[in-house]
Amino acid sequence: MVVIRGVSAREVFDSRKEKTIYVSVKTNNGIFFASAPNGKSKGKHEAKSYRQSLEEDIKTLKKFSDYFSAEKIEEFDDLRRIEDIVNGHIGANSLFALQSAVLKAMAEEQKKEIWELINPNAKKFPRLVGNCIGGGKHSQTGKKPDFQEFLLIPELNLSESFKMNKEIKKKLGFELKKTDDKFSGKKTDEDAWQTSLNEREILEKINNFKIPVGVDVASSSFYKRKNYHYENPMITRNKEEQLEYISNLIRNFNLFYIEYVPSGDWHIFGEDKHQVSWRLAQFKDQEEAESCLLNFYLKIRD
């Protein structure tokens, strides 16, 4: 059992040198810390990072410190009580950092990894995802891929996955140097290669390495007025055309994972556990989509 005895917070800089929140939680097992990452792209329905500002959230958490003193946390679902206490008083980034620090305390107390607390029925360690080539809002070049991240997802243990990601990323750098006239060897703010190639050209190169691949489309960054406005090459797709295009990419490049939830259009792609085929589901609203996504994710990862 984790007993919360106090909460504090302060301002730190993340890997992009941007300000973010850093929360410390004092418990019966020691003091645990966590910070919140800042995403580069923002979705239409994304929760606000801070209620009013980072500084105000820090003050609020300090004021609320005594409110947590009676809380005893034993399992993952107990985090809802923390949400109830701060509901409407802090933003999503602050809540994430707070709950992450508590999860670390729980993991230490129960001698488990955090992922085991989130999904007690999981049989495997989560697979590492390596961001090898970046585009969209992560890239600062003029001509660039419209998709935000191209991901390597090897099915190996921790050390072997890290080694493979590093080796393939290095080889991709040499490939880009040979085939992309505008390639300068620079990287994005997430340490992925910057290139002027488009998403299909990139996927063709990655597929040569025979490794499971994922893509973060981040389509909200080029979704405007109910259409998807690509710049590399310049083309506009409506909702139906966009879905067909994404479906074709999945089939043609055998994508293992794709993060694709455009603003206002609730769809989820996923790999069917039993039939090993890709399916597309459409939902009436955000709540239904998120509920299905959570259940689906837990199901295929068990």
Protein Blocks (a to p, Z undefined) as FASTA:
>chain_A
ZZdfbdcddddddfkopacdddddddfkbccdddddddfbdcfklccfbfkbmklmmmmm
mmmmmmmmmpccfbfklmmmmmmmmgokacfklmmmmmmmmmmmmmmmnopafklmmmmm
bcbdcdddddfbdchjlbcbfbdcfbfbdcddddbdfklmmmmmmmmmmmmmmmmmmmmm
klgoiacfkopacdfbdfklmmmmmmmnopacdddfklmlmggehiacdfbdcddddfkl
mmmmmmmmmmmnopabdcdddehiacdddddfklopacddddfbfklmmmmmmmmmmmmm
ZZ
